[in-house]
Amino acid sequence: MEQNNTKSYGSALYTLVTVFFFWGFLAASNGIFIPFCKAHFHLTQFESQLIDFTFYGGYFIGSLILYFASQITRVDILNKLGYKNGIVLGLVLSAAGALVMIPAVATGSFIFILGSFFIIALGFSLQQTAANPFVIALGPPETGSNRLNFAGAINNIGGITGPIVVSVILFGTAKGAAASSSVQLSTIDNLYYILAGLFLAVAVFFYLSKLPVVTTDEKIEASNKPTLPLIIMFLAFCLIMVADQLAAFAGVSKAIIIYASLAIILFSLIGSLLSAQKSKEGWGAMQYPQLILGMIAIFTYVGTEVTIQSNMGALLKMPDFGGFTESQMSPFISLYWGSLMIGRWTGAIGAFNLSKSTKNILTMVVPFVAFGIVLLVNRSTGVDVSNLYIYVISIAVMIGAFYIGQQKPVRTLVSLGVLGMIFMLIGLFATGMVAVFAFISGGLCCSIMWPSIFSLAITGLGKYTGQGSAFLIMMILGGAIIPPVQGLMADTMGIHQSYIVPVIGFAYIVFFAWKVRQELIKQGINIDHVSVEKSGGH
């Protein structure tokens, strides 16, 4: 990438990270909006999870469109458009989606609402594809991970404030809404008018800002063999969209179609892995086993991270888990996303040139400071946070896992993956707040999995690193597929028992760490010399 390393782009960076805030704000807000839609539209748990399906599916489709357009034209479309213009266009697209939400809610059509979420997500996909390399380019490459981590921290702040702000807008003040979960549709209109206005305001701000011109001279290499598995994954994605109609037409269970869609996606990737091992020609980045294993891992990680909180609203409504109304859930949803912030801030310590003793002290202190911020943000809306204090136990356990991980991606993934399985199993075998806090603790374990998986998956790819990164971004698709799968299981076996899904997710990530270490050793790569890039999360 070309950039002026001698000039300070601090103001440009502060401008750029505003979009990271929006990603965290809206993604976390779905945890409040999903249970509202379930109650308002009388949806099954599976149907309510279609919000995440369309939201994260928009990321996948947007990335797919950019990939195929670049492959056909042999030109990096986003590079030609310009990262700044790409972000502006993405913000305008998201604003359009927010405005479409207003008539969608008025018509009472859930399909219409899903369409508006899809448009917002398409805009986010364009923003994210442009913003990540833009942040790296705003200064020396060796400090790029620090800038990404700062952007990730802003994303996390959006994550903890989103559920609270949306809850206040929909239900009134946190205190005043405790007894009721009814919502006037005009308040939803206000929410999306505000969001659309903010998207447009930031788009204008970006357009008028004197941001540096960032380009890349990376050549697009035609790799035709990944096309078929990508198309198959797209078709499997579409199967879930028409699951009800297809089930009625074919006379089969909807569950069969949903599970088949998940199996098709996974087997298309596994099939690609086996085919590429026989002949590497034409596979591009997919000729490397670590990349395809990493694609499955990113798919699994994002799906696990999203499904824990997306289904939590239904869990919290159960009498055995608090019997909360939609208006009372925001502190728990906020704490889940705050857990990601706690872990990421802790993991970021290793990105700075500090003495070992200083790092050890900060590793003990920073998580609790971050937890204090989460409590403060919730307390500022009038919520009683005293019932959240017990969560310090989970944070203390996470600190121990970080020491075991030693900033190495394989050790980090194994320690946090095993801990995630333990937390989920505790949640499955317990009830009440013990189970709730155990499930929320999954956020601590997910916190720095993204950079750990990412760094392992692109290790040794050489000239295919850029293409491999694009494939990994596509696998945000897991956030679209896995929550509906858990929602379907919740409808058949109960919401509590459905949390076996994140247990399986964490188990695969442990397997990935073990398997990719073996693959890299075969390639002569000493994995112990690979460090974790502290880049926040998706």
N, C-alpha and C positions, 0 to 999 in steps of 0.2 A: 504494500500500500504506500501511496505517496502522501506525506504530510510534512508539515514544517515542525521539526522537533525542537527548534530553537525558540519558538514562540509559545507563550503560555496561553492555553485555551481553557482556562478555568471557567470563564463565563459561559463558553460554549458547552462545556461539560454540564454545568448546572442547568442550562437550558435543555440539554438532551435528556437528562435523567427524569424530567417530568413525565415522559411517556412510560418509563419504568414504573412510576407511581400508579399510573392508570391501569397497567396490566395487573398489578397486585390488587388494586382497589376493586376492580370489577370481577376478577376471578374469585376473590374471597367473598364478595357480596353474593355470589351465587348460592352460598351456604344458607343465606337468609331468604333469597328469592325462591329457591327450590321448594322448601316446605310451604311457602305462601301459595305457589302455583298448585302444589299438590292438593291443598285444602280448597282453594278457590275454584279449580277446574275439576275437582273430584277425580284425581288421577291415581293410578296404581303407583307403587314405588318405582317400578320399571319406567313407566311413562314420565314420571318426574325427573328421572335421570337423563332423559333426552335433552334437557337443557345443557348439561355438560357435554352430551354427545354432539350437539350442533356447535357449541362454543369451541371445544377443542378440535372438533372435526373441521372447523373453519381454518384453524392453523394448518392442518394437514392439506386441505384442498388448496389453500393459498400457496403453500410451499411447493405443492405438486405442479400448480400452474406455472410458477416461476421456473421450476426445474425443466419442464417439457418445453417451455418457450425458449429457454436458453439453449437446450439441446438441439432444437429444430433450427434456430437461427445461428447457432455457434457463437452467440454474443451473450455476454452476461447482462441480462435485461436491466437488473437493478443498478449495476455499475454504470450503464449507459444513461439511465434515468437520473442517477445521482442519489446518494444516500439521503441528503437533505430533502430533495423532492419526493423521494420514496416515503419518508416519514410524514411529510405534509399530505401526500395523497392518502396514506393510511389513516391519518387522523380525520380527514374529510369523509372517508368511507365509513369509519366508525361513528362519526357524527350522524351520517345518513341512517345507519342502522339504529341508533338511539332514537331518532325522530320517527322511524318506521314503527318502533315499539308502541308509540302513543295510539295510532289507529288500530294496531294489533290488539292491544288490551281492550280498547273500546268495542271491537267486534266480538270479543270473547272467544276468539279462535286461538287455540293453543298452537296450532301449526303455524299461524301467522307470527306468533310470538317467537317460536323457534327460528323462523326465517330472519327475524330482526337480530337475534343473537348471532346467527350465522354471518350476517353482514358486518356486525361489530367485530367478530373474530377475524374475518378476512382482512379488515383494516389492521387489526393487531398483528396478524401474520406479516403483513408488509412492513409495519413499524419495527417488529422484532428482527426481521431479516436484515433491515437496514441499520438499526440502532446498535446492535452488538459490535459489528466491525467498526462502526463510526466511533464508538467509545474507545476502542483499542487505538484507533488512529489519532486520537487527540493527545498526542504526546509520545514520548519514547516507548518503544515496544516492551522494554524490560519492566515498565511500571503499568502496562496494560491491564494486568490482572487486578492491581489495586483499584484502577478506575472502574473495572467491571464489578468489583466487590462493592464499591461505593454505590454504583447503580443498583446492585442487588439489594443493598440495605434500604434504598429508597423504595424499591419494589416491596420489600417486607413491611415498611411503614404503611404503604397503601393497603397491604394485606390485613394489618391489624385495625386500621381505621375504617376500611370498607364496610365490614359487617355492622359496625357501630353506627356509622353515618346513615347507611341504608335503613337500619332498624329504626333510627330516630325519625327519618323522613317518612317511612311507611306507617309506623305505629305511634309517633309522638315521642315524648321524652321516655327514656328507659324506665324511669320510675312509674310514670303515669300510664304506661302501656302494659304493665305487668299482669293486669287482670283480663286483658282482652287481646285477641289476635285479629280483630276485624280491621279491614283496610278499605279506605275510600279510594276508588279508582283515580280520583283527581290527584291523590298523593303520589301515585305511580307516574302519572303524567308529569308532575312537578319534578320527580326524580330524574326522568329521562330528558326533560327539557334542560335541566341543570347539566346533566352529562353531555348532551349535544352541544350546549353552549360552551362548556369547558373544552371539549374536543376542538371546536371551531376556533376558540380563542387561542389555544396553544398552536393550532395550525397556522393562524395568522402571525403569531409571535415567531414561529419557526421560519415562516416565509420571509419575514422582514429582518430576521436576525442575520448578522454577518458571520455565518458559520464558515469554516474552512472547506475548501473543495477537496473531497477525499475520493480517490480512484484506486483501482487495482489493475495491474497488467496481467493478471492470471488468465491463462488461455483455457477456454472451455474445450475439453476433450470429449469427443463423442464416445459414449459407452452404451451400446445398444442393448446388451443383455439384461441390465436392471429394469428395462422398460416393462417387460412382461410381469415380473412380480409386483411392481408398483401398480400396474393396471389391475391385477388380481386383488391387491389390497384395497384399491379404490372401490371395486365391485363388491367386496365383502363389507365395506363401510356402507355402501348403498343398500345392501340387504337388510341392515338393521333399520334403515329409514322406512322400508316398506314391509317390515316384519309382520304387522297385523294383517295387511291386505294379502300378502303372500301366503300366510298361514291359512286364511279363509279360502283362498283360491285353491291351494294344494291339499287342503284337508289335513295339515300336519300341525303339530304343536308349535307355538311361537318360540318356546324354549329351544327347540331343535334348531330353528333358524338362527337364533342369537348365538348359541354355543357353536354352531357351524361357522358363523362369521368369524368368531374369535379364532377357531381352529384353522380356518383358511388363511388368515393373516399370519399366524405363527408358522404354519407349515410352508407357506410361500417363502418365508425368510429362511427356514431350515433347509428347504429344497435348494434355495439359492446358495446357501453355504456348502452343501454337498456338491452341487454342480460346479461351483467355482473352484473347489479343491481338485476336481478332475481336469479342468481346463480353465486357466486364469484369463485367457484372451477375451476381450470384449466386456469384462465385468467391471473394469475401472476400479473404484475404491472397494467394491464388493468382493474383489478377489482376496481380500484379507479377512481371515476368520474373526479377528478381534473386532472388526467393524460390524459385521452382521450380528455377532453375539452382543455387541454394544447396542445395536439398533433394537434388539429384543429387550435389552436391559433398560434402555431409555423408555421404551413402550411400557414396560412393566413398572418402572419407577414412577413415571408421570401418572399412570393409571392408579397405582397404589396411593400416591400422595393425594390425588383428587378424590378417589372413592371413599377414603376414610372420612373426610369432612362432608362430602356430598350426601352421604347416607346418614350422617350424624343427626340431622334434623329429625328424621323419622325415629331414630333411637331415643333422642331426648324427650320425645312426646310420650314414650312408653312409661306407664306408672312405675315400673321397676327401675327406671333410669331418670327419675326426677319428675316426670309428667309435666314438662315445661311447655308453655305456649310458644308460638313462633316469635312473639315479641320478647321473650325471655332468653332466647338462645344465643343472642349476639356475643355475650362474654365468652361462651365456650367456643364458638366458631372463631372469634377473634384470638382466643388463646391458642387454638390450633395453628393458625397462620403465624401468630406470634412465636410459637415454638420453632417454626422454620427460621424466623429472624434470630432467635436465641442461638440456634445451632450454627447459622451462617456467620454471625458476628464472632462466635467462638472460633470457628474454623478460619476466619480471616486473619487471626493473630499470626499465623504462620507465614503470611504473605509479606510481613514486614521484617526488616533487618534488625532484630532485637536479640539481646542475650538470652541464653537458655533460661536463666532464673527469672528474667522479666516475663518471658513467654509463659512460664509455669504460673507465675502470679496472676497474669492477665487471664489465663485459662480458667483460673478459679474465680476471678472477680467478674469478668465481662458477662458470663451467662446470667448472673443474678442482677446485674445492672440492666441488661436487656429485658429480663423478666419484670423488673421494676417499671420500665417504660410501658410494657404491655398493661400492667396493673394501673398505671397512671392514666393512660389513654382511656381505659374502661371507666375508671373512677371519675374522670372529668365529665362523663355523661350522666352521673348520678347513680351508677350501678354499685351495689354492695359487692366488693371484690374479696371480702374476708374468706369466702368459701373456696377461693382459688389459691390461698397461701400454701396449702398442703402440696401443691405442685412442685415445690422446691425439692421434694424427694426425687421426682423424675429427673429434674435438672442435675442433681448431684450424681445420679446414676449415669446420665449422658456424659458428664465431665470425665468419669472413669473410662467410658468407651473411647473418648477422644485421646486420652493418654495411651490407651492400648493401640489406637490407630496410628499414632506417631507421624501424622501428616503424610503417610504413604497410602496411595489409593487402594491397593489390595487389602491391606490391614484395616483401613478405614471402612471399606465396604463390608468386610467380614464382621468386624466388631459391631457396626451400626445395624447391619442386616440381621445378625443373630439377636441383638437387643430388640430390634423391631418385632421379630417373631415372638420373643418373650413377652413384650408388652401386649401384643395382639392376643396371645394365648391367655394372659392374665385377664384381659377384657372379656374373652369368650367364656372363661370359667367363673367369672365374678358377676355381680350385678351392682346397681346403685352407682355412687360416685366413684368407687374404686374402678369399675369397668369404664366409666366415662373418661376418667383421667388416664387410664391405661391406653385407651384408643387415641386420645388427644396426644399422648406421648409419642405416637407414631410420627408426628411432625418433627420432633427432635431428631429422630432417626433418619428421616427423609432429607433433612436440612442440607447436607453437603454431598448427597449422593450424585446429584447432577454433574458437578465438576469432576468428581472421582471417576464416574462412568465415562464421561466425555474424554478425559485425558487418556484413559486406558484404551478406548475404542479407536482413537486417531493416532496412537503411538505407532511409529514405523510406517505410516502411509505415504510419506514423502510427498511427491507431486500430486497425489490424490487427496491430500488433507482437506482442501477446500470442498471437494465433492463429497467426501466422507462426512464433513460437518453438516452439509445440506441434508444428507440422508438422515443423520441423527436428529436434526430439527424436525423433520417430517414425523418422527416417531412420537412426537407430542400427541399423535393419534391415540396413544394409550389412554389419555385423559377422556377421549370420546367413547372408547369401547368398554373399558373395564367398569366404570360406574354403572352403566345400564346392565351389565352382566350381574353385578352384585345386587342391583335393584330387582332383577328378575328372580334371583335366588331369595331375596327378602320376601317377595310375594309368595313364594312356594314353601320356604322353610323358616321364615321369620327374620326380622331385621337383625336381631342379636346374632343368630347363628350364621348370617350371611357374612359376618366379619372374618370368616375363614379365607375370604378372597385376599385381603392384604397379607395374611400369613403366607399364602402361596407366593405372593409378589415378593415379599422380603426373602423367602427361601430361594427364589430364582436369582436374586441379586447376589446372594452369598455364593451360589453355584457359578455365576458369571465371573466373580472375582477369582475364584479358584481356577476355572477353566481358562480364562484369558491369560493368567499368569503362565500356565503351561504353554499356551500358543506362542506367547512372546519369547519365552525361553527357547522354543524351537527355532525362532527367527533370530536367535543370538542377541536378544535385547534383555539387558539387566533391568528388570522391572523395579528393583529397589532404588534405582536412580531416577525414576519418574516421580515428579512431585505433583501434588494436587493443585490445580489452578483454582483459586478462590473466586469463582465467577458468579456467586449467588445461585441462581436457579433459572428455570425456564420462565 
